[in-house]
């Protein structure tokens, strides 16, 4: 949900330090020159793809149980 909310509100991105260590978002933006748009869209894309894969496995398993 964090990344989905960040599509409309960049302040939702966990950016900064956590426990004294830089977050992944901070490293990707500062060290690897990702833009905010790239950071958010790539995380959302990976999340959607994972959900689609899980949905595929769920439908596959459900079809096997029905037989």
C-alpha positions in Angstrom: 0.0 0.0 0.0 2.9 2.4 0.6 3.9 2.5 -3.0 0.3 2.6 -4.3 -0.4 5.6 -2.1 2.9 7.2 -3.2 1.6 7.4 -6.8 -0.5 10.4 -5.8 1.6 11.6 -2.8 5.4 11.4 -3.0 5.6 12.0 0.8 4.4 8.4 1.3 7.7 7.1 0.0 10.0 5.8 2.9 12.9 8.1 2.1 15.6 9.0 4.6 17.2 7.0 7.4 15.7 4.1 9.3 17.6 2.9 12.3 20.6 5.1 11.3 20.8 3.3 7.9 19.7 4.9 4.6 16.5 3.5 3.1 16.6 1.8 -0.3 14.7 4.7 -1.8 17.4 7.1 -0.6 20.1 4.9 -2.1 18.3 4.5 -5.5 17.7 8.2 -5.9 21.0 9.5 -4.6 23.5 6.8 -5.5 21.9 5.4 -8.7 20.3 8.5 -10.1 16.7 7.2 -10.2 14.1 9.8 -10.5 11.1 9.9 -8.2 8.9 8.8 -11.0 11.1 5.8 -11.8 11.3 4.8 -8.2 7.5 4.9 -7.7 6.5 3.4 -11.1 9.0 0.5 -10.9 7.9 -0.5 -7.4 4.2 -0.3 -8.3 4.9 -2.3 -11.5 6.7 -5.1 -9.6 3.8 -5.2 -7.1 1.2 -5.5 -9.8 3.1 -8.2 -11.6 3.5 -10.2 -8.4 -0.3 -9.9 -7.7 -1.0 -11.1 -11.3 1.3 -14.1 -10.8 -0.4 -14.9 -7.5 -3.8 -14.6 -9.1 -2.7 -17.0 -11.9 -1.5 -19.6 -9.4 -4.7 -19.2 -7.4 -6.9 -19.7 -10.5 -4.7 -22.7 -11.6 -5.0 -24.3 -8.2 -8.7 -23.6 -8.0 -9.3 -25.2 -11.4 -7.4 -28.3 -10.2 -9.5 -28.6 -7.0 -12.8 -28.4 -9.0 -11.9 -31.4 -11.2 
